[in-house]
Amino acid sequence: MLNHASRLRHQRLLAGLGWTIKNSRETQRFSSSTDFVMSPLMAEGLAMRKRLRRVRNWGSGN
């Protein structure tokens, strides 16, 4: 199961990103922030991209 979320602060163009990866054995939660994000849609896309990269790396043992 994969989930993601984002929050945008328009005054500072700062997006907080969070995502969760869950399988039958464990649940891992991650978060980060990114500057110069112009819209909530862009923040959602960035959260999704981070999540997919983490899943790809998780499968390869990194």
MOPAC internal coordinates of N, CA, C and O (Angstrom, degrees):
PM7 1SCF
backbone

  N    0.0000 0     0.00 0     0.00 0    0    0    0
  C    1.4368 1     0.00 0     0.00 0    1    0    0
  C    1.5273 1   108.19 1     0.00 0    2    1    0
  O    1.2310 1   120.55 1   -44.04 1    3    2    1
  N    1.3104 1   116.56 1   135.96 1    3    2    1
  C    1.4532 1   122.44 1  -179.53 1    5    3    2
  C    1.5242 1   109.15 1  -125.48 1    6    5    3
  O    1.2310 1   120.23 1   -48.35 1    7    6    5
  N    1.3125 1   117.16 1   131.65 1    7    6    5
  C    1.4578 1   122.62 1   175.24 1    9    7    6
  C    1.5156 1   108.79 1  -132.19 1   10    9    7
  O    1.2310 1   120.92 1   -25.97 1   11   10    9
  N    1.3415 1   115.84 1   154.03 1   11   10    9
  C    1.4605 1   119.62 1   174.13 1   13   11   10
  C    1.5244 1   109.02 1  -148.98 1   14   13   11
  O    1.2310 1   121.36 1   -20.89 1   15   14   13
  N    1.3173 1   115.01 1   159.11 1   15   14   13
  C    1.4599 1   121.10 1   178.82 1   17   15   14
  C    1.5181 1   108.43 1  -152.03 1   18   17   15
  O    1.2310 1   121.05 1   -19.42 1   19   18   17
  N    1.3179 1   115.60 1   160.58 1   19   18   17
  C    1.4603 1   119.68 1   177.22 1   21   19   18
  C    1.5140 1   109.55 1  -149.05 1   22   21   19
  O    1.2310 1   121.13 1   -21.44 1   23   22   21
  N    1.3196 1   115.44 1   158.56 1   23   22   21
  C    1.4573 1   122.22 1   175.71 1   25   23   22
  C    1.5208 1   107.77 1  -141.50 1   26   25   23
  O    1.2310 1   120.73 1   -46.80 1   27   26   25
  N    1.3057 1   116.21 1   133.20 1   27   26   25
  C    1.4585 1   121.39 1  -175.64 1   29   27   26
  C    1.5196 1   110.14 1  -113.77 1   30   29   27
  O    1.2310 1   120.34 1   -49.01 1   31   30   29
  N    1.3203 1   116.96 1   130.99 1   31   30   29
  C    1.4582 1   122.89 1   172.46 1   33   31   30
  C    1.5181 1   107.55 1  -104.93 1   34   33   31
  O    1.2310 1   120.86 1   -76.35 1   35   34   33
  N    1.3297 1   115.97 1   103.65 1   35   34   33
  C    1.4617 1   121.04 1  -173.54 1   37   35   34
  C    1.5306 1   112.69 1   -62.82 1   38   37   35
  O    1.2310 1   119.67 1   145.70 1   39   38   37
  N    1.3201 1   118.24 1   -34.30 1   39   38   37
  C    1.4572 1   119.88 1  -176.80 1   41   39   38
  C    1.5294 1   112.01 1   -61.97 1   42   41   39
  O    1.2310 1   120.72 1   144.40 1   43   42   41
  N    1.3176 1   116.24 1   -35.60 1   43   42   41
  C    1.4643 1   120.08 1  -176.16 1   45   43   42
  C    1.5244 1   112.56 1  -110.72 1   46   45   43
  O    1.2310 1   120.15 1   179.42 1   47   46   45
  N    1.3314 1   117.32 1    -0.58 1   47   46   45
  C    1.4696 1   122.20 1  -176.45 1   49   47   46
  C    1.5308 1   110.83 1    53.83 1   50   49   47
  O    1.2310 1   121.11 1  -139.99 1   51   50   49
  N    1.3415 1   115.49 1    40.01 1   51   50   49
  C    1.4590 1   122.63 1  -178.38 1   53   51   50
  C    1.5260 1   108.64 1  -111.07 1   54   53   51
  O    1.2310 1   120.40 1   -50.14 1   55   54   53
  N    1.3192 1   116.84 1   129.86 1   55   54   53
  C    1.4669 1   121.65 1   177.82 1   57   55   54
  C    1.5183 1   109.37 1  -113.32 1   58   57   55
  O    1.2310 1   121.01 1   -48.92 1   59   58   57
  N    1.3133 1   115.67 1   131.08 1   59   58   57
  C    1.4566 1   121.72 1   171.05 1   61   59   58
  C    1.5236 1   108.29 1   -94.20 1   62   61   59
  O    1.2310 1   119.98 1   -51.80 1   63   62   61
  N    1.3073 1   117.64 1   128.20 1   63   62   61
  C    1.4570 1   122.64 1  -176.01 1   65   63   62
  C    1.5168 1   109.40 1  -116.58 1   66   65   63
  O    1.2310 1   120.38 1   -38.00 1   67   66   65
  N    1.3124 1   116.89 1   142.00 1   67   66   65
  C    1.4546 1   120.91 1   176.96 1   69   67   66
  C    1.5113 1   110.12 1  -145.20 1   70   69   67
  O    1.2310 1   120.16 1   -33.00 1   71   70   69
  N    1.3209 1   117.29 1   147.00 1   71   70   69
  C    1.4462 1   120.77 1   178.09 1   73   71   70
  C    1.5128 1   109.86 1  -153.57 1   74   73   71
  O    1.2310 1   121.16 1   -25.50 1   75   74   73
  N    1.3330 1   115.38 1   154.50 1   75   74   73
  C    1.4539 1   123.84 1  -178.09 1   77   75   74
  C    1.5239 1   108.67 1  -128.08 1   78   77   75
  O    1.2310 1   120.94 1   -42.78 1   79   78   77
  N    1.3146 1   115.81 1   137.22 1   79   78   77
  C    1.4598 1   122.07 1   175.22 1   81   79   78
  C    1.5237 1   106.33 1  -122.65 1   82   81   79
  O    1.2310 1   120.70 1   -55.75 1   83   82   81
  N    1.3334 1   116.27 1   124.25 1   83   82   81
  C    1.4577 1   120.43 1  -176.63 1   85   83   82
  C    1.5173 1   109.42 1  -131.15 1   86   85   83
  O    1.2310 1   120.94 1   -46.97 1   87   86   85
  N    1.3253 1   115.80 1   133.03 1   87   86   85
  C    1.4556 1   120.63 1   171.83 1   89   87   86
  C    1.5204 1   108.10 1  -128.95 1   90   89   87
  O    1.2310 1   119.79 1    10.72 1   91   90   89
  N    1.3001 1   118.00 1  -169.28 1   91   90   89
  C    1.4639 1   120.68 1  -175.88 1   93   91   90
  C    1.5243 1   113.50 1   -67.35 1   94   93   91
  O    1.2310 1   119.84 1   160.09 1   95   94   93
  N    1.3276 1   117.91 1   -19.91 1   95   94   93
  C    1.4629 1   121.61 1  -176.45 1   97   95   94
  C    1.5199 1   114.62 1  -101.71 1   98   97   95
  O    1.2310 1   119.87 1   148.80 1   99   98   97
  N    1.3238 1   117.86 1   -31.20 1   99   98   97
  C    1.4591 1   119.16 1  -172.24 1  101   99   98
  C    1.5237 1   112.24 1  -157.06 1  102  101   99
  O    1.2310 1   121.50 1   -16.80 1  103  102  101
  N    1.3167 1   114.74 1   163.20 1  103  102  101
  C    1.4570 1   122.97 1   173.39 1  105  103  102
  C    1.5219 1   107.78 1  -124.21 1  106  105  103
  O    1.2310 1   120.63 1   -51.31 1  107  106  105
  N    1.3239 1   116.40 1   128.69 1  107  106  105
  C    1.4594 1   121.00 1   177.58 1  109  107  106
  C    1.5179 1   108.43 1  -119.00 1  110  109  107
  O    1.2310 1   120.81 1   -44.79 1  111  110  109
  N    1.3432 1   116.07 1   135.21 1  111  110  109
  C    1.4604 1   122.02 1   178.57 1  113  111  110
  C    1.5262 1   108.97 1  -116.90 1  114  113  111
  O    1.2310 1   121.07 1   -41.68 1  115  114  113
  N    1.3257 1   115.55 1   138.32 1  115  114  113
  C    1.4555 1   121.67 1  -177.15 1  117  115  114
  C    1.5199 1   109.51 1  -133.44 1  118  117  115
  O    1.2310 1   120.77 1   -23.47 1  119  118  117
  N    1.3195 1   116.14 1   156.53 1  119  118  117
  C    1.4673 1   120.49 1   175.15 1  121  119  118
  C    1.5202 1   109.34 1  -153.96 1  122  121  119
  O    1.2310 1   121.56 1   -22.83 1  123  122  121
  N    1.3236 1   114.63 1   157.17 1  123  122  121
  C    1.4627 1   121.20 1   174.87 1  125  123  122
  C    1.5194 1   107.48 1  -162.36 1  126  125  123
  O    1.2310 1   120.85 1    -5.49 1  127  126  125
  N    1.3151 1   115.99 1   174.51 1  127  126  125
  C    1.4644 1   120.48 1   175.33 1  129  127  126
  C    1.5231 1   108.85 1  -132.21 1  130  129  127
  O    1.2310 1   121.36 1   -25.62 1  131  130  129
  N    1.3213 1   115.01 1   154.38 1  131  130  129
  C    1.4553 1   121.56 1  -177.34 1  133  131  130
  C    1.5161 1   109.27 1  -138.66 1  134  133  131
  O    1.2310 1   120.35 1   -44.79 1  135  134  133
  N    1.3244 1   116.93 1   135.21 1  135  134  133
  C    1.4647 1   122.34 1   178.21 1  137  135  134
  C    1.5230 1   111.63 1   -87.11 1  138  137  135
  O    1.2310 1   121.34 1   -17.42 1  139  138  137
  N    1.3260 1   115.03 1   162.58 1  139  138  137
  C    1.4656 1   124.43 1   172.90 1  141  139  138
  C    1.5251 1   113.03 1    61.45 1  142  141  139
  O    1.2310 1   120.60 1  -137.32 1  143  142  141
  N    1.3331 1   116.46 1    42.68 1  143  142  141
  C    1.4563 1   122.27 1   175.64 1  145  143  142
  C    1.5239 1   107.39 1   -97.05 1  146  145  143
  O    1.2310 1   120.30 1   -56.93 1  147  146  145
  N    1.3224 1   117.04 1   123.07 1  147  146  145
  C    1.4574 1   121.88 1  -171.07 1  149  147  146
  C    1.5245 1   115.31 1   -89.91 1  150  149  147
  O    1.2310 1   119.41 1   160.36 1  151  150  149
  N    1.3299 1   118.73 1   -19.64 1  151  150  149
  C    1.4612 1   119.31 1  -175.88 1  153  151  150
  C    1.5304 1   110.83 1  -150.48 1  154  153  151
  O    1.2310 1   120.41 1   -21.53 1  155  154  153
  N    1.3432 1   116.82 1   158.47 1  155  154  153
  C    1.4680 1   119.98 1   175.21 1  157  155  154
  C    1.5304 1   112.61 1   -60.33 1  158  157  155
  O    1.2310 1   120.30 1   144.51 1  159  158  157
  N    1.3304 1   117.03 1   -35.49 1  159  158  157
  C    1.4604 1   120.15 1   178.74 1  161  159  158
  C    1.5276 1   110.96 1   -64.10 1  162  161  159
  O    1.2310 1   120.45 1   139.43 1  163  162  161
  N    1.3175 1   116.75 1   -40.57 1  163  162  161
  C    1.4600 1   120.88 1   176.86 1  165  163  162
  C    1.5376 1   109.95 1   -63.60 1  166  165  163
  O    1.2310 1   119.95 1   138.88 1  167  166  165
  N    1.3327 1   117.71 1   -41.12 1  167  166  165
  C    1.4674 1   121.36 1   178.37 1  169  167  166
  C    1.5258 1   110.81 1   -62.27 1  170  169  167
  O    1.2310 1   120.01 1   137.69 1  171  170  169
  N    1.3322 1   117.58 1   -42.31 1  171  170  169
  C    1.4659 1   120.90 1   177.50 1  173  171  170
  C    1.5273 1   110.87 1   -62.34 1  174  173  171
  O    1.2310 1   120.37 1   137.04 1  175  174  173
  N    1.3101 1   116.89 1   -42.96 1  175  174  173
  C    1.4644 1   120.68 1   178.47 1  177  175  174
  C    1.5175 1   112.32 1   -62.23 1  178  177  175
  O    1.2310 1   120.57 1   139.50 1  179  178  177
  N    1.3348 1   116.52 1   -40.50 1  179  178  177
  C    1.4664 1   120.42 1   178.43 1  181  179  178
  C    1.5233 1   110.94 1   -65.75 1  182  181  179
  O    1.2310 1   120.13 1   139.32 1  183  182  181
  N    1.3368 1   117.35 1   -40.68 1  183  182  181
  C    1.4719 1   120.81 1   178.12 1  185  183  182
  C    1.5261 1   110.16 1   -62.97 1  186  185  183
  O    1.2310 1   120.34 1   138.18 1  187  186  185
  N    1.3264 1   116.95 1   -41.82 1  187  186  185
  C    1.4571 1   120.87 1   179.08 1  189  187  186
  C    1.5278 1   110.85 1   -64.67 1  190  189  187
  O    1.2310 1   120.32 1   137.82 1  191  190  189
  N    1.3251 1   116.99 1   -42.18 1  191  190  189
  C    1.4661 1   120.42 1   179.38 1  193  191  190
  C    1.5255 1   110.97 1   -63.17 1  194  193  191
  O    1.2310 1   119.84 1   136.63 1  195  194  193
  N    1.3412 1   117.92 1   -43.37 1  195  194  193
  C    1.4728 1   120.99 1   178.18 1  197  195  194
  C    1.5204 1   110.52 1   -61.34 1  198  197  195
  O    1.2310 1   120.88 1   137.08 1  199  198  197
  N    1.3327 1   115.92 1   -42.92 1  199  198  197
  C    1.4585 1   120.45 1  -179.71 1  201  199  198
  C    1.5233 1   110.40 1   -61.97 1  202  201  199
  O    1.2310 1   119.53 1   132.63 1  203  202  201
  N    1.3203 1   118.51 1   -47.37 1  203  202  201
  C    1.4570 1   121.21 1  -178.63 1  205  203  202
  C    1.5283 1   112.25 1   -64.65 1  206  205  203
  O    1.2310 1   120.41 1   142.34 1  207  206  205
  N    1.3141 1   116.82 1   -37.66 1  207  206  205
  C    1.4745 1   119.55 1   176.36 1  209  207  206
  C    1.5276 1   110.82 1   -64.39 1  210  209  207
  O    1.2310 1   120.42 1   139.55 1  211  210  209
  N    1.3339 1   116.81 1   -40.45 1  211  210  209
  C    1.4655 1   120.43 1   179.81 1  213  211  210
  C    1.5292 1   110.34 1   -64.82 1  214  213  211
  O    1.2310 1   120.28 1   138.74 1  215  214  213
  N    1.3320 1   117.07 1   -41.26 1  215  214  213
  C    1.4636 1   120.59 1   178.45 1  217  215  214
  C    1.5199 1   110.47 1   -62.59 1  218  217  215
  O    1.2310 1   120.50 1   136.36 1  219  218  217
  N    1.3237 1   116.64 1   -43.64 1  219  218  217
  C    1.4689 1   120.57 1   178.77 1  221  219  218
  C    1.5314 1   110.42 1   -60.80 1  222  221  219
  O    1.2310 1   120.15 1   135.00 1  223  222  221
  N    1.3323 1   117.31 1   -45.00 1  223  222  221
  C    1.4629 1   120.84 1   179.99 1  225  223  222
  C    1.5108 1   112.19 1   -70.13 1  226  225  223
  O    1.2310 1   120.24 1   145.43 1  227  226  225
  N    1.3275 1   117.14 1   -34.57 1  227  226  225
  C    1.4574 1   121.72 1   179.77 1  229  227  226
  C    1.5244 1   109.65 1   -63.53 1  230  229  227
  O    1.2310 1   120.01 1   139.55 1  231  230  229
  N    1.3266 1   117.59 1   -40.45 1  231  230  229
  C    1.4627 1   122.17 1   179.61 1  233  231  230
  C    1.5229 1   112.92 1   -66.98 1  234  233  231
  O    1.2310 1   120.12 1   153.83 1  235  234  233
  N    1.3185 1   117.38 1   -26.17 1  235  234  233
  C    1.4644 1   120.46 1  -178.85 1  237  235  234
  C    1.5247 1   112.83 1   -93.73 1  238  237  235
  O    1.2310 1   120.46 1  -177.44 1  239  238  237
  N    1.3398 1   116.72 1     2.56 1  239  238  237
  C    1.4584 1   119.98 1   177.12 1  241  239  238
  C    1.5066 1   114.64 1    88.11 1  242  241  239
  O    1.2310 1   118.79 1  -173.96 1  243  242  241
  N    1.3493 1   119.91 1     6.04 1  243  242  241
  C    1.4714 1   122.85 1   178.46 1  245  243  242
  C    1.4920 1   111.31 1   -92.01 1  246  245  243
  O    1.2310 1   120.10 1   180.00 1  247  246  245

